[in-house]
Amino acid sequence: MYQNLPAPTYSHFVMRQQAFAEVVDGIERRSAVVLIASLGGMGKTSLAREIAAHSLREDSAVPHFDAVVWVSDKGKEGTTNLSTVLDAIAQTLDYPGIAQYTHSEKQYEVEQLLRRQRVLLVVDNFETITDGVLLEWLLRLPEPSKAIITTRQYRREFRNSAILVNLHGMTEAETSEAVDERLRVLHMERLVSDPTQLEPLLAATGGNPKAITLTMGLLKYERRPLQQIVDDLYAARGDLFDDLFSWAWALLDDAARRLLMIATFFVDSASIR
């Protein structure tokens, strides 16, 4: 079994039923790429890793793959490109010599490997990758192999060539499971005797797993009043709005972008006419 999956960053995976099913459905379709997109902290990486791990099991509901190759741009932002991805595939599939070939030879040999076996390629943190050639290559990945991409930013190139899965905040049941797990890990069960005490906090996080983890830590280690933490959450949503703006901007064509930029010169108002 060939795989280079990273160690999980979670002790317990909270099943995201709808998103999990949508990704599985996307893998079963003809499109080469399934795109998991969301704001930061929603659990894209954890979801992709869990699905990739399931894909290596014979008894899983996830379509089976012979190998999983994981590539992430996290911590080395902007350095991932087609060449480094080809190298990662060759190394993981135990063909290290391919990495020494010229670029065109390397690409040809790796594509042959992807045709001969079912390989699931996961590219994590795609929002910081700047190599357009890599994006074009992923969108025409040879069958029967598939790619899962996680990203905070939606690009127009994905529009007609990838299956989009929008990962939203956790449902009430998923949030409750996540909170119960954090209470157990942090040994806080006795401190929170009534789970309804946490409802204002959970509402402030919007079901964001990362926000829930951080705020539970604040409750545990800083011993701050619950209402103060809730107020801080509502006041510190700048990063979320930055992501929303980037997402919306990516969906606009050049004409719409120019129109919005020109509108900044009209201080009082700007009519659509």
Buried (B, 14 or more C-beta within 10 A) or exposed (E): EBBBBEEEEBEEBBEBEEBBEBBBEBBEEEBBBBBBBBBBBBBBBBBBBBBBBBBBEEEEEBBEBBBBBBBBBEEEEEEBBBBBBBBBBBBBBEBEEBBEBEEEEBBEBBBEBBEEEBBBBBBBBBBBBEBEEBBEBBBEBBEBBBBBBBBBBBBEBBEEBBBBBEBBBBBEEBBBBBBBBBBEEBEBEEEBEEEEEBEBBBEBBBBBBBBBBBBBEBBBEEEEEBEEBBEEBEEEEEEBEEBEEBBEEBEEEEEEEEEEEEEEEEEEEEEEE
